[in-house]
Amino acid sequence: MRSDRERWEARYRDRAARELEPPSLLLVRHQHCIPPGPVLDIAAGAGRNTLYLARAGHPVHAIDIALPALDQISTVARAQRLPVQFVQADLDDFPLPRNHYAAIINIRFLQRTLIPSLKAAVRPGGVVIFEAFLIDQRTIGHPTNPDFLLQHGELAERFADFEILSASEGRCEDEGDPVFLARLVARRWD
């Protein structure tokens, strides 16, 4: 059985020649909410959100388990002299600094055990931009594992101690194929 790292590395090696996808619409719509300071892109993948934020002037820390994904981001970031730092890490074993980030971006990645660390890593006044698949997604496609699917209301409940700036749940068709998503933008209280 292949490890998570091996599966994700194979996925990004297979995609190496493909053009970069546009950034998340949730991020684009709420980028103005991000205060100055470092931004953490969790499970950065091939860098669509990392590069968007760096081009907007944010220093970005991109974390991913797959080295081929980080290699793709670093090639572009270095060529364009963008403020990006890269960390290859399994988030199960990677401690996040407390009160450090102006924003944390978590797009289409769900590791429930990581959420308390994400909340503690964003500084007071900072924001979390979070998007993950809803349980309804299993009726139309991948992912189907309930470990990677949010229940209705779960995301807002997990961020109830933050100021919710935007939250939505349901079927979305704004980024291509239809998917069921929970989306949230929340600010940590000062």
N, C-alpha and C positions, 0 to 999 in steps of 0.2 A: 504494500500500500504506500502510495506517495504521500509525502508530507505536504502541508499547506504551502510551504515555500516552493517545493518542486512543482506543484500544480500551477501556482501563480507565475513562476518563472517561465514555464512552458507556454502559458497563455500569452505573456508579453513577448516572448521570442517569436511566436507565430504572428503577432501583430506588428512586428518591428517596421515593416515597410509601409504600413497603413498611415494615412494622414491623421494628425491629431484631431480628436473630436472637439467641438466647441465646449466652452465652460458650461457648467450647470446653470440653468435658467434661474434657479433659486438663488444662487450666488450672484449672478448678474443683477437680478432685481433688488438684492439687499446689500450689495457691496458698499453702498453709501453708509450703511450702519456700522461699518468696521472702523474703530478708532485707530489713530496712528500706533504703530508698534508691530512686533513680530506676530506672524500668523502661522498656525500649525495646520497643515493639510494631512489629515489622517487617511491612511490607505490611499496615498496619492496616485497610484496607478501610473499611467503614461503621462500625467502632468497637466491635463486640461485645465484644472482649477489652479494649480500651483503657478503655471505660466501666466494665466490671466491676472492673478493677484500680483505677481512680481512685476508684470508690465504696467500695472496700475501704481507701482511704487512701494508696495508692501514687502518688507523682508519676510521670506517664507521659509519655514522648516518643513520639508517634505519627507514623510515617513511612509515606507512601504516594505513589505516582506520580500518583494521580488526585485533582485538586482537588475535584471533587464529593463524593468519599468523605470527605475531610477536612472539607469544609463541613458534612456531616451530623453528624460527630462534634462539631465545634466548636459547633454550635447547641445540642446537648444539654449538652455540658460547660459552656458558659457559663451556660446557664439554671440548671444545678444547682451552679454554682461549684465544679467539679471541677478538680483539679490536673493539667491536660493541656496539653502544648505540642505544636504541630503543625508538621510539616515536609513540604512537598511536594518530593520528590526522586526521581530515578532512582537506585536503589541501585548501579548500575554506576559512578556518578560522585560518590557521596557518601561521604566518609571518616568512619568512626566513631571516636570518641575511645577511646583505650586505657584499660583498667582503670577504667571509669567507671560501668557499670550494675550494680545489684544483681541484675537479672534481664533476660534478653532472651527475648521471646516471638516465636516464628516458627511460625505456624500455617498450614498448607496453602499454603505458598510455598516454592519450591525454586530457589535460585540457588547452585549449588555453589561458585562462585568467591567468594561472600560468606562462606562458613562460617569461614575463617581470621580474617576481620575480626570476625565475631560472637564468636568465642572470645576474641580479644584485647580486645574491648570490655567483656566482663563482668569485674567485679573479682574478685580472689581471694575465695573463699567465696560468690560469687554463682552463680546458676543459669541454665541455658538450658532452656527448655521448647520442644520442637521437634516438629512433626508435619508429615509430607509424604506424598504418595501413593506407593505401591509400584508396581513394574513390573506387577504383576498387575492394576492398575486398568484398563489398556488393554483388558482382556477384557470389562469390564462398562460402560465409559463414559469420560467426560472426566476428566482429560486423557489423551491417548494419546501425546503427544510424549515420547520417552524422556529428553529434556533435563529434563523436569519430573517424572520418576518415579525413585524410589530403587530400587536393587538390594537384594535381601535381604542384611541384615547391614551395609549401607553406612553407615547413620546411626550405629550403635554403633561402627563402625570409625573414622569421622571424629571421634568424641568419645572415643576410647580413652584419651586423656591427661587426661580428666576423670573424676570419680567418678560412675558411673552409678547414679542413685537409682531409676530406673524405665525399662524399655524393653520394647516389645512390637511385634510385626508381625503383620499378617494382616487378615482381613476383619472390618470393624466395622459394626455396625448401631445403635450407641448414639446417633447424632445424625441419624436419619432414614434416607435411602436407604443401602443397603449400599455400602461403599467399602473399598478396600484401603489401609491406612495403616501407616506406621512412626511410632512415637511414642517420645519419649525425654525424660527429665528428667535433667539432669546438672549436677553442681556442679564449679566450677573449684577445683582444689586451692589451698590457702593458700600 
